[in-house]
Amino acid sequence: MGSVGTLPARAAGVRLADAVRVFLGTISAANTRRAYAAALDRMVRDFGADGDVGLLDPDRVSGWFDFVWGGKAPKTYNLRLTAVSTACAYWRDQEWLTGDPVSRLRARPTAPDNSRAMTAAEVEELLGTAAPLREQVFWSMLYESAARAGEILNLDIEDLDTVNRCATVTRKGGARDVVDWQTGTARLLPRLMAGRKKGPLFLTDRKAKPSIAKADTDGSTGRARLSYRRAAALLEEHTAGMRRGPFTLHQLRHSRLTHAAEKGASTPMLMALSGHTSVRSLVKYAKVSAEALGRWQAQTDPAARRHSR
């Protein structure tokens, strides 16, 4: 989130419309801001622009939310809930609100379509957005290496070989393996490390709780290792406004393998890239996308070749 000045509270509290405006102003990612605004602008319309944000309570908010979004698909329901929950957390930090108005609401289970690869244009759009540095590095490394998200999140700085653009990860099942990345990650990585020589590579924004294991805490900053759950939520929030979004962390790995297959990577190369030990497990990732099939059809069309002559 960007840096936006807080709004002074009036004696009677802060207007809901003003609270929403200030919160949305802290979000630098345009896609996320649009997605959040869909829920929060509706809240302003239904509760009233001049309503006191401090008067929001679980009874009012849960009843309103289920009335408005209860009939929607789980993905839409959860996205709107994330928007309202994140806004309420921000307002509590500003001391405009006490309690948790969404405490009675729960995210609905979804079955994400992990079998669908992102297009090359969608990956380019994601990696080219003005996301925070940590997310830029994580998404870039995840795509370029085709590693599992958990493997990348568990990296410590000591595991990195920045000169050779690679790192040693613990694969699914416990095997140690090497993953490689490309120029996009290599350019950003030194900025993320910021001179740190050890500890988790990807850190939370806040200091770790005392209960967090020492191995998952950075000694120089006191921050904890970024969790899978938080990383997944950040990607979903950031891609919610994309035409086919939101996307999952697994889809970045899937997309890299699909794109490599479309460019002619051999089965042994794809297995080395993915860390798979079974060709059967690899097959679903190497499925050619509809976009690639369309390009191949056009390029191999005999009539098109005759016409070009």
Secondary structure, 3 states (H helix, E strand, C coil): CCCCCCCCCECCECEHHHHHHHHHHCCCCHHHHHHHHHHHHHHHHHHCCCCEHHHCCHHHHHHHHHHHHCCCCHHHHHHHHHHHHHHHHHHHHCCCCCCCCCCCCCCCCCCCCCCCCCCHHHHHHHHCCCCCHHHHHHHHHHHHHCCCHHHHHCCEHHHEECCCCEEEEECCCCCEEEEECCHHHHHHHHHHHCCCCCCECCEEEEECCCCCCHHHECCCCCEEECCHHHHHHHHHHHHCCCCCCCCCHHHHHHHHHHHHHHCCCCHHHHHHHHCCCCHHHHHHHHCCCHHHHHHHHHHCCHHHHHHHC
